Amino acid sequence: MLPMVEHALREQRAASQLRSTYIFPSHTGRPLNITNVRERVWKPALRRAGLRDRTMYQTRHTFATLALQTSEQIGWVSKQLGHTSDEIVIRHYAKFIPNLTRRDGSALTKVMQEQGLA
């Protein structure tokens, strides 16, 4: 887990002062109503940010894409997404993994040049 996320979760837990297993519980400690959150919080936040409508679930794809585009390890991204196999991430996000999408030999050429072999 990213340190900033871990910190935010700790702060949320302290702020809620509830002993719920949920990250964002209702005032009774139960899960929030997803329809209510989507309509009253999520969609207005998207509008204020100037973003088009998207589901909350799509932020998962955004996270994976950004992580892979910045060269995070596939195994780490898989773990963050809760996958038991890297294959799922590779299958769905290969086009965003720089080293998997480059098909020009430039990475090998660079290594060979650094080693004085080319």
ABEGO torsion letter per residue (X at the ends): XBAAAAAAAAAAAAAAGBABABABBBAAGBBBBAAAAAAAAAAAAAAAAGBBBBBAAAAAAAAAAAAAAAGBBAAAAAAAAGBABAAAAAAAAAAABAAAABAAGAAAAAAAAAAGAX
